[in-house]
Amino acid sequence: MGTATCLDLLVAIILPPLGVFLKFGCKVEFWLCLLLTILGYIPGIIYAVYAITK
């Protein structure tokens, strides 16, 4: 695991949509993460970590 990945994961835990946006831009992954974060913070974190590490 590199430094960029650790930093990405830290941002994804603090603010999930931002972490996904920095990795993918304004694609489906970002909008899905934003929706999950609005519906519940924990599902947003889980999806963000999954999307960044897959």
N, CA, C and O atoms as a GROMACS GRO file, in nm:
protein
  216
    1MET      N    1   0.085  -0.117   0.000
    1MET     CA    2   0.000   0.000   0.000
    1MET      C    3   0.090   0.123   0.000
    1MET      O    4   0.174   0.139   0.088
    2GLY      N    5   0.072   0.210  -0.098
    2GLY     CA    6   0.154   0.329  -0.110
    2GLY      C    7   0.101   0.445  -0.028
    2GLY      O    8  -0.005   0.436   0.034
    3THR      N    9   0.176   0.552  -0.028
    3THR     CA   10   0.137   0.671   0.048
    3THR      C   11   0.009   0.731  -0.008
    3THR      O   12  -0.077   0.774   0.068
    4ALA      N   13  -0.004   0.735  -0.140
    4ALA     CA   14  -0.123   0.793  -0.200
    4ALA      C   15  -0.247   0.714  -0.160
    4ALA      O   16  -0.352   0.773  -0.134
    5THR      N   17  -0.237   0.584  -0.154
    5THR     CA   18  -0.351   0.502  -0.116
    5THR      C   19  -0.388   0.527   0.030
    5THR      O   20  -0.507   0.534   0.062
    6CYS      N   21  -0.291   0.540   0.117
    6CYS     CA   22  -0.320   0.569   0.258
    6CYS      C   23  -0.386   0.705   0.272
    6CYS      O   24  -0.481   0.720   0.349
    7LEU      N   25  -0.338   0.803   0.198
    7LEU     CA   26  -0.398   0.936   0.202
    7LEU      C   27  -0.540   0.933   0.146
    7LEU      O   28  -0.630   0.997   0.200
    8ASP      N   29  -0.559   0.859   0.037
    8ASP     CA   30  -0.694   0.844  -0.021
    8ASP      C   31  -0.790   0.780   0.079
    8ASP      O   32  -0.904   0.824   0.092
    9LEU      N   33  -0.744   0.678   0.149
    9LEU     CA   34  -0.829   0.611   0.247
    9LEU      C   35  -0.862   0.703   0.364
    9LEU      O   36  -0.974   0.700   0.415
   10LEU      N   37  -0.767   0.784   0.407
   10LEU     CA   38  -0.792   0.877   0.516
   10LEU      C   39  -0.897   0.980   0.475
   10LEU      O   40  -0.988   1.011   0.553
   11VAL      N   41  -0.885   1.033   0.355
   11VAL     CA   42  -0.985   1.129   0.305
   11VAL      C   43  -1.120   1.060   0.291
   11VAL      O   44  -1.224   1.121   0.320
   12ALA      N   45  -1.121   0.935   0.247
   12ALA     CA   46  -1.246   0.861   0.229
   12ALA      C   47  -1.316   0.837   0.362
   12ALA      O   48  -1.439   0.833   0.367
   13ILE      N   49  -1.242   0.822   0.469
   13ILE     CA   50  -1.303   0.802   0.600
   13ILE      C   51  -1.357   0.933   0.655
   13ILE      O   52  -1.463   0.935   0.717
   14ILE      N   53  -1.284   1.041   0.634
   14ILE     CA   54  -1.327   1.171   0.686
   14ILE      C   55  -1.444   1.227   0.605
   14ILE      O   56  -1.544   1.271   0.662
   15LEU      N   57  -1.432   1.225   0.472
   15LEU     CA   58  -1.536   1.277   0.383
   15LEU      C   59  -1.545   1.186   0.260
   15LEU      O   60  -1.478   1.210   0.160
   16PRO      N   61  -1.628   1.082   0.268
   16PRO     CA   62  -1.631   0.978   0.164
   16PRO      C   63  -1.648   1.028   0.020
   16PRO      O   64  -1.574   0.981  -0.067
   17PRO      N   65  -1.741   1.119  -0.010
   17PRO     CA   66  -1.755   1.160  -0.150
   17PRO      C   67  -1.630   1.229  -0.205
   17PRO      O   68  -1.599   1.216  -0.323
   18LEU      N   69  -1.559   1.302  -0.120
   18LEU     CA   70  -1.438   1.369  -0.166
   18LEU      C   71  -1.330   1.268  -0.203
   18LEU      O   72  -1.262   1.284  -0.304
   19GLY      N   73  -1.314   1.165  -0.123
   19GLY     CA   74  -1.217   1.061  -0.154
   19GLY      C   75  -1.246   0.992  -0.286
   19GLY      O   76  -1.154   0.967  -0.365
   20VAL      N   77  -1.371   0.962  -0.311
   20VAL     CA   78  -1.410   0.898  -0.437
   20VAL      C   79  -1.395   0.995  -0.553
   20VAL      O   80  -1.354   0.956  -0.662
   21PHE      N   81  -1.428   1.122  -0.531
   21PHE     CA   82  -1.415   1.223  -0.637
   21PHE      C   83  -1.270   1.239  -0.678
   21PHE      O   84  -1.240   1.251  -0.797
   22LEU      N   85  -1.179   1.240  -0.582
   22LEU     CA   86  -1.037   1.255  -0.615
   22LEU      C   87  -0.984   1.136  -0.693
   22LEU      O   88  -0.891   1.150  -0.772
   23LYS      N   89  -1.042   1.020  -0.673
   23LYS     CA   90  -0.997   0.899  -0.743
   23LYS      C   91  -1.064   0.884  -0.881
   23LYS      O   92  -0.996   0.849  -0.977
   24PHE      N   93  -1.195   0.911  -0.890
   24PHE     CA   94  -1.269   0.882  -1.013
   24PHE      C   95  -1.322   1.004  -1.086
   24PHE      O   96  -1.357   0.993  -1.204
   25GLY      N   97  -1.329   1.119  -1.023
   25GLY     CA   98  -1.392   1.235  -1.084
   25GLY      C   99  -1.543   1.228  -1.067
   25GLY      O  100  -1.593   1.162  -0.975
   26CYS      N  101  -1.615   1.294  -1.156
   26CYS     CA  102  -1.762   1.302  -1.145
   26CYS      C  103  -1.830   1.188  -1.220
   26CYS      O  104  -1.917   1.211  -1.303
   27LYS      N  105  -1.791   1.067  -1.191
   27LYS     CA  106  -1.851   0.950  -1.256
   27LYS      C  107  -1.956   0.889  -1.163
   27LYS      O  108  -1.988   0.945  -1.059
   28VAL      N  109  -2.008   0.774  -1.203
   28VAL     CA  110  -2.114   0.706  -1.128
   28VAL      C  111  -2.070   0.675  -0.985
   28VAL      O  112  -2.150   0.684  -0.892
   29GLU      N  113  -1.943   0.640  -0.967
   29GLU     CA  114  -1.893   0.605  -0.834
   29GLU      C  115  -1.911   0.721  -0.737
   29GLU      O  116  -1.950   0.701  -0.622
   30PHE      N  117  -1.882   0.843  -0.783
   30PHE     CA  118  -1.897   0.961  -0.698
   30PHE      C  119  -2.042   0.983  -0.657
   30PHE      O  120  -2.071   1.005  -0.540
   31TRP      N  121  -2.133   0.976  -0.753
   31TRP     CA  122  -2.274   1.003  -0.724
   31TRP      C  123  -2.333   0.896  -0.633
   31TRP      O  124  -2.415   0.926  -0.546
   32LEU      N  125  -2.292   0.771  -0.653
   32LEU     CA  126  -2.338   0.663  -0.565
   32LEU      C  127  -2.286   0.684  -0.423
   32LEU      O  128  -2.360   0.665  -0.326
   33CYS      N  129  -2.161   0.723  -0.410
   33CYS     CA  130  -2.104   0.747  -0.278
   33CYS      C  131  -2.172   0.867  -0.211
   33CYS      O  132  -2.198   0.863  -0.090
   34LEU      N  133  -2.201   0.971  -0.287
   34LEU     CA  134  -2.271   1.087  -0.232
   34LEU      C  135  -2.409   1.048  -0.181
   34LEU      O  136  -2.449   1.090  -0.073
   35LEU      N  137  -2.481   0.969  -0.258
   35LEU     CA  138  -2.614   0.925  -0.217
   35LEU      C  139  -2.607   0.839  -0.092
   35LEU      O  140  -2.687   0.857   0.000
   36LEU      N  141  -2.512   0.746  -0.087
   36LEU     CA  142  -2.498   0.660   0.031
   36LEU      C  143  -2.459   0.742   0.154
   36LEU      O  144  -2.503   0.712   0.265
   37THR      N  145  -2.376   0.844   0.135
   37THR     CA  146  -2.335   0.927   0.248
   37THR      C  147  -2.452   1.010   0.299
   37THR      O  148  -2.466   1.031   0.420
   38ILE      N  149  -2.536   1.057   0.209
   38ILE     CA  150  -2.655   1.133   0.251
   38ILE      C  151  -2.752   1.043   0.327
   38ILE      O  152  -2.811   1.085   0.427
   39LEU      N  153  -2.768   0.919   0.280
   39LEU     CA  154  -2.859   0.826   0.346
   39LEU      C  155  -2.805   0.775   0.479
   39LEU      O  156  -2.882   0.742   0.569
   40GLY      N  157  -2.674   0.769   0.490
   40GLY     CA  158  -2.612   0.723   0.614
   40GLY      C  159  -2.461   0.733   0.600
   40GLY      O  160  -2.404   0.687   0.501
   41TYR      N  161  -2.397   0.791   0.697
   41TYR     CA  162  -2.254   0.817   0.688
   41TYR      C  163  -2.171   0.688   0.676
   41TYR      O  164  -2.076   0.683   0.598
   42ILE      N  165  -2.207   0.586   0.753
   42ILE     CA  166  -2.132   0.460   0.754
   42ILE      C  167  -2.139   0.389   0.617
   42ILE      O  168  -2.035   0.343   0.570
   43PRO      N  169  -2.255   0.377   0.552
   43PRO     CA  170  -2.256   0.316   0.418
   43PRO      C  171  -2.170   0.393   0.317
   43PRO      O  172  -2.108   0.334   0.229
   44GLY      N  173  -2.165   0.524   0.331
   44GLY     CA  174  -2.080   0.605   0.244
   44GLY      C  175  -1.933   0.573   0.264
   44GLY      O  176  -1.857   0.564   0.168
   45ILE      N  177  -1.892   0.557   0.390
   45ILE     CA  178  -1.753   0.523   0.419
   45ILE      C  179  -1.720   0.384   0.365
   45ILE      O  180  -1.615   0.365   0.303
   46ILE      N  181  -1.808   0.289   0.388
   46ILE     CA  182  -1.783   0.152   0.341
   46ILE      C  183  -1.768   0.149   0.189
   46ILE      O  184  -1.676   0.087   0.137
   47TYR      N  185  -1.858   0.217   0.120
   47TYR     CA  186  -1.850   0.217  -0.026
   47TYR      C  187  -1.725   0.291  -0.074
   47TYR      O  188  -1.661   0.246  -0.170
   48ALA      N  189  -1.690   0.402  -0.011
   48ALA     CA  190  -1.572   0.478  -0.053
   48ALA      C  191  -1.445   0.395  -0.038
   48ALA      O  192  -1.361   0.392  -0.128
   49VAL      N  193  -1.432   0.327   0.075
   49VAL     CA  194  -1.314   0.242   0.096
   49VAL      C  195  -1.311   0.129  -0.004
   49VAL      O  196  -1.206   0.095  -0.058
   50TYR      N  197  -1.427   0.070  -0.030
   50TYR     CA  198  -1.435  -0.038  -0.130
   50TYR      C  199  -1.397   0.014  -0.268
   50TYR      O  200  -1.317  -0.050  -0.337
   51ALA      N  201  -1.451   0.128  -0.309
   51ALA     CA  202  -1.426   0.181  -0.443
   51ALA      C  203  -1.279   0.218  -0.461
   51ALA      O  204  -1.224   0.198  -0.569
   52ILE      N  205  -1.217   0.272  -0.358
   52ILE     CA  206  -1.077   0.314  -0.371
   52ILE      C  207  -0.983   0.194  -0.372
   52ILE      O  208  -0.881   0.196  -0.442
   53THR      N  209  -1.015   0.090  -0.297
   53THR     CA  210  -0.924  -0.024  -0.288
   53THR      C  211  -0.947  -0.131  -0.394
   53THR      O  212  -0.861  -0.218  -0.413
   54LYS      N  213  -1.059  -0.127  -0.464
   54LYS     CA  214  -1.084  -0.234  -0.564
   54LYS      C  215  -0.995  -0.223  -0.683
   54LYS      O  216  -1.004  -0.305  -0.774
   0.00000   0.00000   0.00000
